[in-house]
Amino acid sequence: MKNKYLLLVLSLLFSMALAACNDEKSTKEAEEPAEKEATTEAETEKTATELDINEEDMYSDETGTYTPIKKAKESESVTSGPFTISIPEATAVSAKLSGETAASYGSEDLKYIQVQLDVAHNTEDTDMIMNELVKIVTNTGEQLKNDSIMSEVVDDKFYGKVKQSGFYFFVLKDSQPEDIEWIRVLVEPPLNEKFEKVGEPFDIRVDFQ
């Protein structure tokens, strides 16, 4: 009788210990996701702080969310033949695409450099710049053509003393926006109406900060 009573007591103690262990395990598992989520938020906040990203500079629309990572310093204007080119703005951007835009690029994540090109024609003649052939070279070793989907290029022909502004987008393939320190903007030499060269090629260095 004593043995049976002893076994019953031991069985109850074992059950109570097992239940306590399960409760402790459940509590720990419930706390881990919260801790993980807090860590992820902290890491994201740290990354944004390190990159000095201003939330006001972020832009969102139906195509996605666009975050400027680095901006360029002001560069000097360069003149070749009848044309003067200046680059008032260049930005390395990280984008999170959505919908048809993501489908067209085959990915939700897009890293690119946006360059604004201001082109002034300084004579009354009719001359040309082959703007579809604008390229950039990056300090990370990439040579890129402008993206035809996103870019809004200036006209090839300039009739008299006129000015135009274009926005050129270059999709990064093997680089991250935060790795961009400088780029070279390369433009083919200007031509006259007879397709004769009337200047030298443009090679403009733009430094990022």
C-alpha positions in Angstrom: 0.0 0.0 0.0 2.8 2.4 0.9 4.5 1.5 -2.4 1.4 2.4 -4.4 1.0 5.6 -2.5 4.7 6.5 -3.1 4.3 5.8 -6.9 1.2 8.0 -7.0 3.0 10.9 -5.4 6.0 10.5 -7.7 3.8 10.4 -10.7 2.0 13.6 -9.6 5.3 15.4 -9.0 6.6 14.3 -12.4 3.4 15.6 -14.1 3.7 19.0 -12.3 7.4 19.3 -13.3 6.6 18.5 -16.9 3.8 21.0 -17.0 6.1 23.7 -15.6 8.7 23.0 -18.2 6.2 23.3 -21.0 4.9 26.6 -19.7 8.4 27.9 -19.5 9.2 26.7 -23.0 6.0 28.4 -24.4 6.8 31.6 -22.6 10.3 31.6 -24.1 9.0 30.9 -27.6 6.5 33.7 -27.3 9.2 36.1 -26.2 11.7 35.2 -29.0 9.7 36.6 -31.9 9.1 39.9 -30.1 12.8 40.1 -29.3 13.7 39.3 -32.9 11.3 41.9 -34.2 12.7 44.5 -31.9 16.2 43.6 -33.0 15.2 43.9 -36.7 13.6 47.3 -36.1 16.7 48.5 -34.3 19.0 47.3 -37.1 16.8 49.1 -39.7 16.9 52.3 -37.6 20.6 52.0 -37.2 21.1 51.5 -41.0 19.0 54.5 -41.8 20.9 56.6 -39.3 24.3 55.4 -40.6 23.3 56.4 -44.1 21.9 59.7 -43.0 18.6 59.2 -44.8 16.0 61.9 -44.4 12.5 60.5 -44.4 11.3 63.6 -46.2 13.5 62.7 -49.2 11.7 59.3 -49.6 9.1 59.2 -52.3 6.3 56.7 -52.7 3.6 56.2 -55.4 1.9 53.4 -57.2 5.2 52.2 -58.7 7.0 51.8 -55.4 9.0 53.5 -52.7 12.2 55.3 -53.5 14.9 56.1 -51.0 17.9 58.4 -51.9 21.0 56.9 -50.3 23.7 59.3 -51.6 23.7 62.6 -53.3 26.4 64.2 -55.4 28.3 67.4 -54.8 27.9 70.2 -57.2 30.0 69.8 -60.3 31.4 72.4 -62.7 29.8 73.0 -66.1 31.8 71.7 -69.1 31.8 73.2 -72.6 32.6 71.4 -75.9 32.0 73.1 -79.2 28.6 74.8 -79.2 27.3 72.9 -76.1 27.6 73.4 -72.4 26.6 70.6 -70.1 26.0 70.9 -66.3 24.9 68.3 -63.8 23.0 70.1 -61.0 21.9 66.8 -59.4 22.9 63.2 -59.2 21.5 60.7 -56.7 22.2 57.0 -55.8 18.8 55.5 -55.0 17.4 52.2 -53.5 13.9 51.4 -54.7 11.2 48.9 -53.6 9.1 48.4 -56.7 5.5 47.2 -56.9 2.9 46.1 -59.4 3.7 46.3 -63.1 6.9 48.3 -62.5 8.4 45.4 -60.5 7.2 42.9 -63.2 8.9 44.9 -65.9 12.2 44.8 -64.1 11.7 41.2 -62.8 12.4 42.2 -59.2 11.0 44.3 -56.4 14.5 45.6 -55.5 16.1 48.2 -57.8 19.3 50.1 -57.3 20.1 52.9 -59.6 21.8 56.3 -60.2 19.7 59.2 -61.4 21.5 62.1 -63.2 20.0 65.4 -64.2 21.7 66.8 -67.4 21.2 70.5 -68.2 22.3 71.1 -71.8 22.7 74.6 -73.3 23.3 75.3 -77.0 25.2 78.5 -77.4 24.9 79.3 -81.2 22.2 80.0 -83.7 23.2 76.9 -85.7 21.5 73.6 -85.6 23.6 71.0 -83.8 23.1 67.6 -82.2 24.1 65.6 -79.2 23.4 61.8 -79.3 21.8 61.7 -75.9 20.7 58.0 -76.1 24.4 57.2 -76.0 25.0 58.8 -72.6 26.9 56.4 -70.3 28.4 56.5 -66.8 31.4 54.7 -65.3 31.4 54.2 -61.5 34.1 53.9 -59.0 32.9 50.3 -58.4 33.9 49.3 -61.9 30.6 49.4 -63.8 30.0 51.0 -67.2 26.3 51.6 -67.7 23.9 52.8 -70.4 20.9 54.9 -69.5 17.7 53.0 -68.8 15.3 53.7 -71.7 12.2 52.9 -69.5 12.9 55.4 -66.7 15.0 58.1 -68.5 13.6 61.3 -69.9 16.3 62.4 -72.3 16.7 65.7 -74.1 16.1 66.1 -77.8 19.0 65.2 -80.1 18.7 68.4 -82.2 19.1 71.9 -80.8 17.8 74.7 -83.0 19.5 78.0 -82.1 20.2 79.2 -78.6 18.1 76.9 -76.5 18.3 75.0 -73.2 17.0 71.6 -72.3 17.0 69.4 -69.2 17.0 65.6 -69.1 16.8 62.9 -66.4 18.9 59.8 -67.0 18.7 56.6 -65.0 21.4 54.0 -64.8 20.5 50.7 -63.1 23.3 49.3 -61.0 24.0 45.6 -61.6 26.8 44.7 -59.3 27.0 47.7 -56.9 25.1 49.1 -53.9 24.1 52.8 -53.8 26.1 53.3 -50.6 29.3 52.1 -52.4 29.1 54.9 -55.0 31.8 57.5 -54.4 32.1 59.0 -57.9 30.9 58.6 -61.4 32.1 59.8 -64.8 29.3 60.9 -67.1 30.3 60.3 -70.8 28.6 62.0 -73.7 29.5 61.5 -77.4 31.0 64.5 -79.2 28.5 67.1 -80.6 27.7 67.0 -84.3 26.4 69.5 -86.9 23.7 68.9 -89.4 26.1 67.1 -91.7 27.0 64.7 -88.8 30.5 66.3 -88.6 32.1 66.6 -85.2 32.0 70.1 -83.8 33.5 69.4 -80.4 35.2 66.9 -78.2 33.5 64.1 -76.1 32.2 65.1 -72.7 33.8 63.4 -69.7 32.4 64.9 -66.5 33.4 63.6 -63.0 30.7 63.8 -60.3 31.7 63.1 -56.7 29.2 61.9 -54.1 29.0 62.7 -50.4 
